[in-house]
Amino acid sequence: MDVYVTKNGECQVSIEIGYDSGIITNNAVRLLMEEWRDEYQVENLRVHTEPGEGNRIRILEPQVMEGYCEQTFTMCMVIKDGYYHINLSGASEQAILYGICEILDRTYVLDGEVRLPLLDMTSSPDIKKRGVERHWGPSMTSMENLEENLNLIKLLARKRVNHLMWIDSWISMSWYQFLDFRYFPILKREDRLGKIKLAKECLNKIIVEAKNWGMDFYLSCTEFNIPEDLLKKHPDMFYRNPDTGLCVLRLDSEDTWLFYKSKIKEVMVDFPALSGIELWTGEAMEIWQCYRPETDTRSIGELFLEMYDKALEAMDEVGRSDARIICSSFTHHPDCEKVYEDILGRLTERCYSRSKMQVEDFYRFHSPATLPGRLSPGREWVEFDLGGEYRGDWAGWITCALQFIPDRMRHYYDKGISGFMCRIRGYALGPNTKFVGDYAVLKGVQSIKYDVYFKTCWDMNIGLTDVWQMCKRGGYPDQMLEFFQLSEKVAEQAQYANESVVNNFHSSFIGSIERYEWQLEYLDHPYNKAGQERKWILEPTEENLSIILAEKEQAVIHILKMSEILERCKCELVEEDYAALRKCLDYQIQVVKVFKVHTEMFFRYRMLMMTKLENRHALLMDCMKRCENEVTLLQAIDQVQAKQAYALISDIKWRLSSDMNGAYYHQLAYHGVCKVT
């Protein structure tokens, strides 16, 4: 039986809070009132603290629920004196919040009236720790950006997120704007202008707000990043490599560890609501790159353990033995995950390991990471890239991994992983894309690709159509689901070959033969079994090239079908949504056409050089002409993308015109695929 929230446009229900509620419950009630008001125009929703007559959502005092986690909520609907009562209870105030989110998810409009279905359930999350990682804007150091951060926290709470791993910026001096270095006197800074004090005030407000929405907040950092003046003030802490001239920290220097611990001490003291820190161990001065004497024969894994232990020592020394560490296992060491093999199961209880959703970086078809389930069983996180750094998102594409992300999530869930975090990193739709922030894309035209992740975290068995019905954007007809499903195929087929060969960083065009060759090396990544199994496509035969070209042609067919669907839905879509999608799709259609011939051009060049068959020269020249024509059309839409695409044409022209001891001087790697005689 469905019930009315409104009748003849008038609110028919009120809220009853049956206990002395705390901040999380009060926030949840305000969330319900505001969303019903803003999304469904429900006005005059009243809140009572005493029992009364009429239709009511009754929020009951949280009680421990034996056999259930503290996030579990229950709802049942009863009819009393002709009125309905929706009784909501839970194991904690956090659970009450998630029950309110469930009510909002189930709200719908029929015949002009706001309604709710029969709500009779006990619900617990499949993934107990649901986090969002962020290392970009808005800044957490100024009052000008404070409101934007608070709004993002509220929106993520609506998605039932309960952990944040945030910092302002990546790799650079991410913590230094908060530090006065009182625990490391050589770097002690005077805060005459009050900037450090202000930064700490802002971050404290953000952390407390997260707590008020039932979230744990971790401050992320790269471990051995250093301020520029440290080398000048304390050169003895560094070792200068005689071959490269680069300076690295000395692990045999006591001050190295005092410096490292001083940063942790200060943030743990000055941000008392902080749950802990997230230690990144990649893309900075990694510990295995630091100097140590030959007598130090510890493995790289054991160096990681020392780094974790020193961080815990710093916390303990300032009375924060409650704090925890999230330990990233991402590293650019040539042996990749192998460096952790000798410390499997050796992380201490307060250390939680963290892996990406695949080996190496954000490559769509790399194999799943192998460490989850082994490195710190029961205390593990896996990170998912929802936008798609290498699936077109950073190039401004319409691209939603509605199948791949849930499938990869279920892979790790089956391994017993209980902590999932995601990165959003919002980019505007193309052409000429730019960073716009997480809040904008969570509320934007492609919001479904984020909602699929959040809903699957709560219920690993939820179907895509169910997510769509709960979360689809206002005005979107159901045909738009197929539109977004096709976008996943377009990204895969346009940018990759045989689900293995990656294209350039951030889904841009590769500009040189050397760069293409470098990209192909990722197929041989020691843990990337998927790439190794599929790299047979690199054998230079017409048959393999025809497979690659058929894949690219399918991408063109799929994106043109997306265009047809968009036109059919035009009248039902909000005008601004249609305009944004139409503009992006026109740009993306041309980019996909360029990808088709651009990829063909590289492989034709590669075939010519590896087989040295003269008839393939004419085929290459014809392909280059077709590529120039498509790039010229792209230039009118996005000059940056066109310039990147044309760079490979120029490189091949130069190579073909150069006299380097013969017409076929170009030596390309075989990547262990074939042996041409």
C-alpha positions as CSV (number, residue, x, y, z in Angstrom):
1,M,0.0,0.0,0.0
2,D,1.4,3.4,-1.0
3,V,0.7,6.4,1.1
4,Y,0.4,10.1,0.4
5,V,2.9,12.6,1.5
6,T,0.8,15.3,-0.2
7,K,-2.8,15.5,-1.3
8,N,-4.0,18.3,-3.5
9,G,-0.5,19.7,-3.0
10,E,-0.8,20.0,0.8
11,C,1.5,18.2,3.2
12,Q,-0.2,15.2,4.8
13,V,2.5,14.0,7.3
14,S,4.6,15.3,10.1
15,I,7.7,14.1,11.9
16,E,7.8,12.9,15.5
17,I,11.1,12.6,17.3
18,G,10.6,10.4,20.3
19,Y,13.8,11.0,22.3
20,D,16.4,13.7,23.1
21,S,18.0,13.6,19.7
22,G,21.6,14.4,19.0
23,I,23.2,16.4,16.1
24,I,23.2,13.5,13.6
25,T,19.5,12.9,14.0
26,N,18.7,16.6,13.8
27,N,20.8,16.9,10.7
28,A,18.9,13.9,9.2
29,V,15.6,15.5,9.9
30,R,16.6,18.8,8.3
31,L,17.9,16.8,5.3
32,L,14.5,15.2,4.8
33,M,12.7,18.5,5.2
34,E,14.9,20.4,2.8
35,E,14.9,17.7,0.1
36,W,11.2,17.3,0.2
37,R,10.8,21.0,0.0
38,D,13.4,21.6,-2.8
39,E,12.8,18.5,-5.0
40,Y,9.0,17.9,-4.4
41,Q,7.7,21.3,-3.1
42,V,6.5,19.8,0.1
43,E,5.9,22.7,2.4
44,N,4.9,23.0,6.1
45,L,6.4,19.7,7.2
46,R,6.2,20.0,11.0
47,V,8.4,18.4,13.6
48,H,7.0,17.2,17.0
49,T,8.6,15.9,20.1
50,E,5.4,14.5,21.6
51,P,3.0,11.8,20.4
52,G,0.0,13.1,18.5
53,E,-2.6,12.4,15.8
54,G,-2.3,12.3,12.0
55,N,0.1,10.7,9.6
56,R,3.6,10.6,11.1
57,I,7.2,9.5,10.5
58,R,8.1,8.5,14.0
59,I,11.8,8.4,14.8
60,L,12.4,6.1,17.8
61,E,15.3,6.2,20.1
62,P,18.3,4.2,18.8
63,Q,18.8,0.8,20.5
64,V,21.5,-1.8,20.2
65,M,20.3,-4.5,17.7
66,E,21.9,-7.8,18.6
67,G,23.4,-9.5,15.6
68,Y,23.4,-6.3,13.5
69,C,26.0,-3.6,12.9
70,E,25.6,-0.1,14.3
71,Q,24.5,1.2,10.9
72,T,21.4,-1.0,10.7
73,F,17.9,0.6,10.6
74,T,14.4,-0.8,10.7
75,M,11.2,0.7,9.3
76,C,7.7,-0.6,9.5
77,M,4.4,1.1,8.6
78,V,1.3,0.7,10.8
79,I,-2.2,2.1,10.5
80,K,-3.7,3.7,13.6
81,D,-7.1,5.5,13.8
82,G,-7.1,5.7,10.0
83,Y,-3.6,7.3,9.9
84,Y,-0.3,5.8,8.9
85,H,2.7,5.8,11.1
86,I,6.2,5.0,9.6
87,N,8.2,3.9,12.6
88,L,11.9,4.4,12.1
89,S,14.5,3.0,14.5
90,G,18.1,2.0,14.3
91,A,21.2,0.8,16.1
92,S,22.6,4.3,16.3
93,E,21.9,7.9,15.3
94,Q,24.0,7.2,12.2
95,A,21.5,4.4,11.4
96,I,18.7,6.9,11.8
97,L,20.4,9.1,9.2
98,Y,20.6,6.2,6.7
99,G,16.9,5.4,7.4
100,I,16.0,8.9,6.4
101,C,18.1,8.5,3.3
102,E,16.1,5.4,2.5
103,I,12.8,7.4,2.8
104,L,14.2,10.0,0.5
105,D,15.3,7.3,-2.0
106,R,11.8,5.8,-2.0
107,T,9.9,9.1,-2.5
108,Y,8.2,9.5,-5.8
109,V,5.5,11.5,-7.6
110,L,2.4,10.0,-9.2
111,D,-0.5,12.0,-10.6
112,G,0.9,15.1,-9.2
113,E,1.1,13.9,-5.6
114,V,4.2,13.0,-3.6
115,R,4.0,9.4,-2.3
116,L,5.9,6.7,-0.4
117,P,5.6,2.9,-0.9
118,L,5.0,0.5,1.9
119,L,8.2,0.7,4.0
120,D,8.8,-2.5,6.0
121,M,12.4,-3.5,6.2
122,T,15.6,-4.1,8.2
123,S,18.6,-2.8,6.3
124,S,22.3,-3.1,6.9
125,P,25.1,-2.1,4.5
126,D,27.2,-4.7,2.8
127,I,30.2,-2.4,2.8
128,K,30.6,-1.1,6.3
129,K,33.2,1.6,5.5
130,R,32.2,3.8,2.6
131,G,34.7,6.5,1.9
132,V,35.5,9.4,-0.5
133,E,39.1,10.3,-1.3
134,R,39.9,13.9,-2.4
135,H,43.1,15.7,-3.1
136,W,41.9,18.7,-5.0
137,G,39.7,21.8,-4.4
138,P,37.8,23.4,-2.9
139,S,40.5,24.6,-0.5
140,M,40.1,23.7,3.1
141,T,42.2,26.7,4.3
142,S,40.0,29.7,3.7
143,M,36.6,30.8,4.8
144,E,35.7,31.6,1.2
145,N,35.6,27.9,0.4
146,L,34.3,26.7,3.7
147,E,30.6,26.6,2.7
148,E,31.4,24.6,-0.4
149,N,33.2,22.0,1.7
150,L,30.3,21.8,4.1
151,N,27.8,21.4,1.3
152,L,29.8,18.6,-0.2
153,I,29.9,16.8,3.2
154,K,26.1,17.1,3.4
155,L,25.7,15.7,-0.1
156,L,28.0,12.8,0.6
157,A,26.1,12.0,3.8
158,R,23.0,11.8,1.6
159,K,24.9,9.1,-0.3
160,R,25.5,7.3,3.0
161,V,29.3,8.0,3.0
162,N,30.9,7.5,6.4
163,H,34.6,8.1,5.8
164,L,36.5,11.0,4.2
165,M,40.1,11.0,3.2
166,W,40.8,14.6,2.1
167,I,43.6,17.0,1.5
168,D,43.9,20.2,-0.5
169,S,46.4,19.3,-3.1
170,W,48.3,16.4,-4.4
171,I,52.1,15.7,-3.8
172,S,52.9,19.3,-3.2
173,M,53.2,20.7,0.4
174,S,49.7,19.5,1.2
175,W,50.0,19.8,5.0
176,Y,52.3,22.8,5.3
177,Q,49.6,25.4,5.1
178,F,48.4,23.9,8.5
179,L,51.8,23.6,10.2
180,D,53.9,25.9,12.3
181,F,56.5,23.1,13.0
182,R,56.7,23.6,16.7
183,Y,57.7,20.0,17.0
184,F,60.6,20.5,14.6
185,P,62.3,23.8,15.8
186,I,64.6,24.1,12.8
187,L,61.6,24.8,10.6
188,K,59.5,26.7,13.3
189,R,57.4,29.4,11.5
190,E,56.0,32.6,12.9
191,D,52.4,33.1,12.0
192,R,52.4,36.9,12.0
193,L,49.5,37.2,9.5
194,G,47.5,34.5,11.1
195,K,47.3,32.4,8.0
196,I,48.2,29.1,9.7
197,K,45.7,29.8,12.5
198,L,43.0,30.5,10.0
199,A,43.8,27.4,8.0
200,K,43.5,25.3,11.1
201,E,40.2,26.9,12.1
202,C,38.8,26.1,8.7
203,L,39.9,22.5,8.7
204,N,38.7,22.0,12.2
205,K,35.2,23.2,11.2
206,I,35.2,20.8,8.2
207,I,36.3,17.8,10.4
208,V,33.7,18.6,13.0
209,E,31.0,18.9,10.4
210,A,31.9,15.5,9.0
211,K,31.6,14.1,12.5
212,N,28.2,15.7,12.8
213,W,27.1,13.6,9.8
214,G,28.4,10.4,11.1
215,M,31.7,10.4,9.2
216,D,35.3,9.6,10.2
217,F,37.8,12.2,8.7
218,Y,41.3,11.2,7.7
219,L,43.9,13.8,6.6
220,S,45.8,12.5,3.6
221,C,49.4,13.1,2.9
222,T,52.5,12.0,1.0
223,E,55.0,10.9,3.5
224,F,58.4,12.5,2.7
225,N,57.5,15.6,0.8
226,I,59.7,18.4,2.1
227,P,59.6,22.2,2.2
228,E,62.2,23.9,0.0
229,D,64.1,25.5,2.8
230,L,64.8,22.2,4.7
231,L,67.7,21.3,2.3
232,K,69.3,24.7,3.0
233,K,68.7,24.7,6.7
234,H,69.6,21.0,7.4
235,P,71.7,19.6,4.5
236,D,73.0,16.8,6.7
237,M,69.5,15.2,6.4
238,F,70.1,14.6,2.7
239,Y,72.2,12.5,0.4
240,R,73.1,13.8,-3.0
241,N,73.2,11.1,-5.7
242,P,76.6,11.6,-7.5
243,D,75.1,10.4,-10.8
244,T,71.9,12.3,-10.9
245,G,72.6,15.2,-8.5
246,L,69.2,14.6,-6.9
247,C,68.9,14.9,-3.1
248,V,67.0,12.4,-1.0
249,L,66.4,12.1,2.7
250,R,68.7,9.8,4.7
251,L,67.0,7.1,6.7
252,D,70.1,6.8,8.9
253,S,69.5,10.4,10.1
254,E,67.6,10.6,13.3
255,D,66.3,14.1,12.2
256,T,64.6,12.5,9.2
257,W,62.3,10.6,11.5
258,L,61.9,13.6,13.9
259,F,60.9,15.7,10.9
260,Y,58.5,13.0,9.7
261,K,56.9,12.6,13.1
262,S,56.7,16.3,13.8
263,K,54.1,16.8,11.1
264,I,52.0,13.9,12.4
265,K,52.2,15.2,16.0
266,E,51.0,18.6,15.1
267,V,48.0,17.6,13.0
268,M,46.9,15.0,15.6
269,V,47.1,17.6,18.4
270,D,45.6,20.6,16.6
271,F,42.8,18.6,14.9
272,P,41.4,16.6,17.9
273,A,38.4,15.2,16.0
274,L,40.7,13.7,13.3
275,S,40.3,9.9,13.1
276,G,43.7,9.4,11.7
277,I,45.9,10.0,8.6
278,E,46.1,8.4,5.2
279,L,49.7,7.8,4.2
280,W,50.4,7.7,0.5
281,T,53.5,5.8,-0.5
282,G,53.7,6.6,-4.2
283,E,54.4,9.5,-6.5
284,A,56.5,11.4,-4.0
285,M,59.9,10.8,-2.4
286,E,59.1,7.2,-1.6
287,I,60.8,5.5,1.3
288,W,62.6,3.0,-0.9
289,Q,64.1,5.9,-2.8
290,C,65.6,7.4,0.3
291,Y,69.3,6.8,1.2
292,R,70.3,4.0,3.6
293,P,73.8,2.6,4.2
294,E,74.8,-0.8,2.6
295,T,74.6,-2.4,6.1
296,D,70.8,-1.7,6.1
297,T,69.6,-4.9,4.4
298,R,65.9,-4.6,5.2
299,S,63.4,-5.3,2.5
300,I,61.3,-2.5,1.1
301,G,58.3,-4.0,2.8
302,E,60.1,-3.8,6.2
303,L,60.8,-0.1,5.4
304,F,57.1,0.5,5.0
305,L,56.5,-1.2,8.4
306,E,59.0,1.2,10.0
307,M,57.3,4.2,8.4
308,Y,53.9,3.0,9.8
309,D,55.4,2.3,13.2
310,K,57.0,5.8,13.4
311,A,53.6,7.3,12.5
312,L,52.0,5.4,15.3
313,E,54.7,6.5,17.7
314,A,54.1,10.1,16.8
315,M,50.4,9.7,17.5
316,D,51.0,7.9,20.8
317,E,53.6,10.5,22.0
318,V,50.9,13.2,21.9
319,G,48.2,11.1,23.5
320,R,46.4,10.0,20.3
321,S,46.5,6.2,20.6
322,D,42.9,6.2,19.4
323,A,44.0,7.4,15.9
324,R,44.5,5.0,13.0
325,I,46.5,5.0,9.7
326,I,45.3,4.1,6.3
327,C,48.4,2.8,4.5
328,S,48.4,3.1,0.7
329,S,49.9,0.1,-1.1
330,F,50.3,2.0,-4.4
331,T,53.9,2.4,-5.5
332,H,55.7,3.0,-8.7
333,H,58.5,0.6,-7.7
334,P,59.4,-1.7,-10.7
335,D,58.3,-4.8,-8.6
336,C,55.0,-3.2,-7.8
337,E,52.9,-5.3,-5.4
338,K,55.8,-7.8,-5.0
339,V,57.5,-5.5,-2.5
340,Y,54.7,-6.2,0.0
341,E,54.8,-9.9,-0.2
342,D,57.0,-10.4,2.8
343,I,54.8,-8.2,5.1
344,L,51.5,-9.8,4.3
345,G,49.5,-9.9,7.6
346,R,52.1,-8.0,9.5
347,L,50.5,-4.6,9.7
348,T,49.6,-3.7,13.3
349,E,46.0,-3.4,14.4
350,R,45.7,0.3,13.9
351,C,46.9,0.1,10.3
352,Y,44.5,-0.4,7.5
353,S,45.9,-1.1,4.0
354,R,44.5,0.6,0.9
355,S,44.8,-0.5,-2.7
356,K,43.6,0.8,-6.1
357,M,41.0,-1.2,-7.9
358,Q,43.6,-2.5,-10.3
359,V,47.4,-3.0,-10.4
360,E,49.3,0.1,-11.3
361,D,47.4,3.3,-12.1
362,F,43.9,4.1,-13.5
363,Y,44.0,1.8,-16.6
364,R,40.6,0.5,-17.5
365,F,41.5,-3.1,-18.2
366,H,44.3,-3.8,-15.8
367,S,43.9,-6.8,-13.6
368,P,42.5,-6.4,-10.1
369,A,45.0,-5.7,-7.4
370,T,46.3,-8.9,-5.7
371,L,47.0,-7.5,-2.2
372,P,43.4,-7.0,-1.0
373,G,42.4,-9.9,1.2
374,R,46.1,-10.6,2.0
375,L,47.9,-7.5,3.2
376,S,45.9,-6.7,6.3
377,P,42.9,-9.1,6.3
378,G,39.8,-7.5,7.8
379,R,41.3,-4.0,7.7
380,E,41.5,-3.2,4.1
381,W,40.3,-0.5,1.7
382,V,39.9,-0.6,-2.1
383,E,39.7,2.7,-4.1
384,F,37.5,3.0,-7.2
385,D,37.9,5.7,-9.9
386,L,34.3,6.6,-10.7
387,G,34.9,9.5,-13.1
388,G,37.3,7.7,-15.3
389,E,40.7,9.3,-15.5
390,Y,41.5,6.9,-18.3
391,R,37.9,6.3,-19.5
392,G,37.3,9.8,-21.0
393,D,36.2,11.7,-17.9
394,W,39.2,14.1,-17.8
395,A,38.7,14.7,-21.5
396,G,35.1,15.9,-20.9
397,W,33.4,12.8,-22.3
398,I,30.0,11.4,-21.4
399,T,31.3,8.2,-19.9
400,C,29.6,6.0,-17.2
401,A,31.1,2.7,-16.2
402,L,27.8,1.3,-15.1
403,Q,28.8,-2.3,-15.5
404,F,32.6,-2.3,-14.9
405,I,32.5,-0.5,-11.6
406,P,29.9,-2.7,-9.9
407,D,31.5,-5.9,-11.3
408,R,34.9,-4.8,-9.9
409,M,33.3,-3.9,-6.6
410,R,31.7,-7.4,-6.3
411,H,35.1,-9.0,-7.1
412,Y,36.6,-7.4,-4.0
413,Y,33.4,-7.9,-1.9
414,D,33.8,-11.6,-2.6
415,K,37.3,-11.4,-1.2
416,G,35.9,-10.1,2.1
417,I,36.9,-6.4,1.7
418,S,34.8,-4.3,3.9
419,G,36.1,-0.8,3.1
420,F,35.5,0.9,-0.3
421,M,36.6,4.4,-1.1
422,C,36.1,6.3,-4.3
423,R,37.5,9.3,-6.1
424,I,35.2,11.6,-8.0
425,R,37.3,14.5,-9.2
426,G,34.7,16.3,-11.3
427,Y,35.3,17.6,-14.8
428,A,32.9,19.6,-16.9
429,L,31.6,18.1,-20.1
430,G,33.6,18.9,-23.2
431,P,34.6,20.4,-25.4
432,N,37.5,22.4,-23.7
433,T,36.8,20.7,-20.4
434,K,37.9,22.1,-17.0
435,F,37.9,20.9,-13.4
436,V,34.6,21.9,-11.7
437,G,34.7,19.9,-8.4
438,D,33.0,16.9,-6.8
439,Y,29.8,18.7,-5.8
440,A,29.1,19.9,-9.3
441,V,29.3,16.4,-10.9
442,L,27.4,14.6,-8.1
443,K,24.5,17.0,-8.9
444,G,25.2,17.0,-12.7
445,V,23.9,15.3,-15.8
446,Q,26.0,12.2,-15.3
447,S,25.2,11.7,-11.6
448,I,24.0,8.1,-12.3
449,K,27.6,6.9,-12.6
450,Y,28.3,7.9,-9.0
451,D,25.0,6.7,-7.6
452,V,25.6,3.2,-9.0
453,Y,28.7,3.0,-6.8
454,F,27.1,4.4,-3.7
455,K,24.0,2.2,-4.0
456,T,26.1,-0.9,-4.7
457,C,28.1,-0.2,-1.5
458,W,24.9,-0.5,0.5
459,D,23.5,-3.5,-1.4
460,M,25.9,-5.5,-3.5
461,N,23.0,-7.3,-5.2
462,I,21.1,-4.2,-6.3
463,G,20.3,-4.0,-10.0
464,L,21.1,-1.2,-12.3
465,T,17.4,-0.5,-13.2
466,D,16.6,-0.2,-9.5
467,V,19.4,2.3,-9.0
468,W,18.1,4.2,-12.1
469,Q,14.6,4.4,-10.8
470,M,15.7,5.7,-7.4
471,C,18.4,8.1,-8.6
472,K,17.7,9.2,-12.1
473,R,17.9,12.9,-12.7
474,G,14.6,14.9,-12.8
475,G,13.1,14.9,-16.3
476,Y,15.2,11.9,-17.5
477,P,13.0,9.4,-19.4
478,D,14.0,5.7,-19.0
479,Q,15.5,5.7,-22.5
480,M,18.4,7.7,-21.1
481,L,19.6,4.7,-19.1
482,E,20.5,3.0,-22.4
483,F,22.2,6.3,-23.5
484,F,24.5,6.1,-20.4
485,Q,25.1,2.3,-20.8
486,L,26.2,2.9,-24.4
487,S,28.7,5.6,-23.2
488,E,30.7,2.8,-21.4
489,K,31.0,0.8,-24.6
490,V,32.0,3.9,-26.5
491,A,34.9,4.7,-24.1
492,E,36.1,1.1,-24.1
493,Q,36.0,0.6,-27.8
494,A,37.3,4.0,-28.9
495,Q,40.3,4.3,-26.5
496,Y,41.6,0.8,-26.2
497,A,42.5,-2.1,-28.4
498,N,41.3,-5.6,-27.5
499,E,40.6,-4.4,-23.9
500,S,44.3,-4.1,-23.2
501,V,46.2,-1.4,-25.1
502,V,45.8,1.8,-23.1
503,N,45.8,5.2,-24.8
504,N,47.4,8.3,-23.5
505,F,47.2,9.8,-20.0
506,H,43.8,11.3,-19.2
507,S,42.3,10.0,-22.5
508,S,44.2,12.3,-24.7
509,F,45.8,11.5,-28.0
510,I,49.3,10.0,-28.1
511,G,51.6,12.4,-29.9
512,S,54.7,10.3,-30.8
513,I,55.8,6.8,-31.8
514,E,58.1,6.7,-28.7
515,R,55.2,7.5,-26.4
516,Y,53.0,4.8,-28.0
517,E,55.8,2.3,-27.5
518,W,56.2,3.4,-23.9
519,Q,52.4,3.0,-23.4
520,L,52.6,-0.6,-24.8
521,E,55.0,-1.5,-22.0
522,Y,52.1,-1.4,-19.6
523,L,50.9,-4.7,-21.1
524,D,54.0,-6.3,-19.6
525,H,53.3,-5.1,-16.1
526,P,54.2,-8.1,-13.8
527,Y,50.8,-8.2,-12.2
528,N,48.7,-7.3,-15.3
529,K,47.7,-10.7,-16.4
530,A,44.8,-9.3,-18.4
531,G,47.2,-7.3,-20.6
532,Q,49.5,-10.2,-21.1
533,E,46.6,-12.4,-22.1
534,R,45.3,-10.0,-24.7
535,K,48.5,-8.5,-26.2
536,W,48.4,-11.0,-29.1
537,I,46.6,-8.2,-30.8
538,L,50.0,-6.5,-31.3
539,E,51.2,-9.1,-33.8
540,P,51.4,-7.1,-37.0
541,T,48.9,-8.8,-39.3
542,E,46.0,-7.5,-41.4
543,E,43.7,-9.8,-39.5
544,N,44.6,-8.2,-36.1
545,L,44.3,-4.7,-37.5
546,S,40.9,-5.5,-38.9
547,I,39.8,-6.6,-35.4
548,I,41.1,-3.2,-34.0
549,L,39.3,-1.2,-36.7
550,A,36.1,-3.1,-36.2
551,E,36.2,-2.2,-32.6
552,K,36.7,1.5,-33.4
553,E,33.8,1.3,-36.0
554,Q,31.6,-0.1,-33.3
555,A,32.4,2.8,-31.1
556,V,31.3,5.2,-33.8
557,I,28.0,3.2,-34.3
558,H,27.4,3.3,-30.5
559,I,27.9,7.0,-30.1
560,L,25.7,7.8,-33.1
561,K,23.0,5.6,-31.4
562,M,23.5,7.8,-28.3
563,S,22.9,10.8,-30.4
564,E,19.6,9.3,-31.7
565,I,18.4,8.5,-28.2
566,L,19.2,12.0,-27.0
567,E,17.1,13.5,-29.8
568,R,14.2,11.2,-29.0
569,C,14.3,12.3,-25.4
570,K,14.8,16.0,-26.2
571,C,11.2,17.1,-25.4
572,E,11.3,15.4,-22.0
573,L,14.7,16.6,-20.8
574,V,15.3,19.9,-19.1
575,E,16.4,22.4,-21.7
576,E,19.8,23.1,-20.0
577,D,20.5,19.3,-19.6
578,Y,19.7,18.7,-23.3
579,A,21.9,21.5,-24.4
580,A,24.9,20.4,-22.3
581,L,24.6,16.8,-23.5
582,R,24.1,17.8,-27.1
583,K,27.1,20.0,-27.2
584,C,29.3,17.4,-25.5
585,L,28.0,14.6,-27.8
586,D,28.8,16.6,-31.0
587,Y,32.3,17.1,-29.7
588,Q,32.7,13.5,-28.6
589,I,31.4,12.1,-31.9
590,Q,34.2,13.8,-33.7
591,V,36.8,12.7,-31.1
592,V,35.7,9.1,-31.5
593,K,36.0,9.4,-35.3
594,V,39.6,10.8,-34.8
595,F,40.4,7.9,-32.4
596,K,39.4,5.4,-35.0
597,V,41.7,6.6,-37.7
598,H,44.4,7.8,-35.3
599,T,44.7,4.3,-33.8
600,E,44.7,2.8,-37.3
601,M,47.5,5.2,-38.3
602,F,49.8,4.1,-35.5
603,F,49.2,0.4,-36.2
604,R,49.7,0.8,-39.9
605,Y,53.0,2.6,-39.3
606,R,53.9,-0.2,-36.9
607,M,53.1,-2.9,-39.4
608,L,55.1,-1.2,-42.1
609,M,58.2,-0.9,-39.9
610,M,58.0,-4.4,-38.4
611,T,57.2,-6.3,-41.6
612,K,58.9,-4.0,-44.2
613,L,56.3,-4.8,-46.8
614,E,56.2,-2.1,-49.5
615,N,52.5,-2.3,-50.2
616,R,51.8,-1.2,-46.6
617,H,53.3,2.2,-47.3
618,A,50.5,3.3,-49.6
619,L,47.9,2.1,-47.0
620,L,49.7,4.2,-44.3
621,M,49.7,7.3,-46.5
622,D,46.0,6.9,-47.3
623,C,45.3,6.6,-43.6
624,M,47.3,9.7,-42.7
625,K,45.3,11.7,-45.2
626,R,42.0,10.5,-43.6
627,C,43.4,11.3,-40.2
628,E,44.3,14.8,-41.2
629,N,40.8,15.4,-42.5
630,E,39.2,14.2,-39.2
631,V,41.6,16.2,-37.1
632,T,40.8,19.3,-39.1
633,L,37.1,18.8,-38.3
634,L,38.0,18.4,-34.6
635,Q,40.1,21.6,-34.6
636,A,36.9,23.6,-35.1
637,I,35.5,22.1,-31.9
638,D,38.5,21.6,-29.5
639,Q,41.9,23.0,-30.6
640,V,43.8,21.4,-27.7
641,Q,42.6,17.9,-28.6
642,A,43.2,18.5,-32.2
643,K,46.8,19.7,-31.6
644,Q,47.5,16.5,-29.6
645,A,46.1,14.3,-32.3
646,Y,48.0,16.1,-35.1
647,A,51.3,15.6,-33.2
648,L,51.4,11.9,-34.2
649,I,50.8,12.8,-37.8
650,S,53.8,15.2,-37.7
651,D,56.0,12.6,-36.0
652,I,55.3,9.9,-38.6
653,K,55.8,12.4,-41.5
654,W,59.2,13.3,-40.0
655,R,60.2,9.7,-39.6
656,L,59.2,8.8,-43.1
657,S,61.1,11.7,-44.6
658,S,64.3,11.2,-42.6
659,D,67.3,9.4,-44.1
660,M,68.7,7.4,-41.2
661,N,70.7,4.7,-42.9
662,G,67.8,3.3,-45.0
663,A,64.1,3.6,-45.5
664,Y,63.2,1.3,-42.6
665,Y,65.5,2.4,-39.8
666,H,62.7,2.6,-37.3
667,Q,63.1,-0.2,-34.7
668,L,60.0,-0.9,-32.7
669,A,59.7,-3.3,-29.8
670,Y,57.9,-6.6,-30.2
671,H,56.7,-6.7,-26.6
672,G,57.1,-10.5,-26.7
673,V,54.2,-10.9,-29.1
674,C,55.8,-12.2,-32.3
675,K,59.1,-12.8,-34.0
676,V,59.2,-11.4,-37.5
677,T,61.9,-12.7,-39.8
